[in-house]
Amino acid sequence: MKSIVLGSILVASLLALVIVLFRKRIGLSIFTSIGIHLVLAAAGIYIVNYSGWVTGLYIPLNPVTVGTVTVLGLPGVGLLLGLKFSLFG
């Protein structure tokens, strides 16, 4: 059962990552874009931690996790949840 859950998380994250990678949307100011992504990444991790959507899993807010979600987007949250579940689950 655990391998099915992990496999589905991996496939969903991979598909979402491919969609994000092939979408070419670069704004006029790269610093504004990076700042918005940092804030949204921290907000996404905060929402997952405190919404009760995934019980028993907590993603710490640190530069590594925020950077991962900033680069990968919301699939990065799925990646972090999958890693946390598979390694410490």
N, C-alpha and C positions, 0 to 999 in steps of 0.2 A: 504494500500500500504506500509505503514511504517513497519508493522509487517512482511510482506513478505520479505522486504529487510533485516530486522534484523534477521529473521529466517534463511535466506540463508547465511548471514555472520556468524551466530552462527554455522550452520552445516558445512560450509567450514572450519572455524577455528578449529572445533572439529575434523574433518577428518585429517587436516594437523597436528594437535597436536598428534593424535594417530600415525601417520606415523613417526613423530619425536621421540616419546617416544619408539617405538619398534625398531628403528634403533640403533644398538649398535656400535658406532664408538668412541672409546676413543683413543686419541693420546698418544704419549710417554711422552709428557710434558703437564701437566694439565694447567700450567700457560700460556703457549703459546696459548693453545686452548681457555682459558678464555679471554685472551687479544684480540685474533682475533675475538671472538664473540662480545666483547664490541665495537670494532671498527666497525664491520659490523652492529651492532644494531644501533649505532649512525648514520652511513651512511644511513641505511634504513629509519630511521625516517626523516633525513635531505632530502632525495630524495622525500619522500612522501609530506613533507611540501612545498618544493620549486619547484616541477615539475609541479604543476598545475593539477595533476591527479585527486585529490579530492579537489574541490573548496569549500571554506567556512569552512573547518575543519583544525585545526592546532594542532599538537601534540607537546607539549613543550619538549625540551631536558633537562631532569633532571634525577637524579639517579633512581627514581622510574620507569619512562618510559623506560629508557635505560636498567635497570635491568629486566623489564618485557620482553622486546624484546630479551635480551640476553638469558634468560631462555627458552622462548617459541619459539624463532626464528621468521621467517616471519609471522607465524600465530599470534604472539604477536602484530604485527602492525595492523593486521585485528581486533584483540580484542580491541586494544586501539581506533581504528577508530569507531568500533561498539559502544563502551562505550561512546565515545564523541558524536556520532550521536544520540544515544538513550537518553542520559542524558541532553545534551545541544542543541540538534538538531534543 
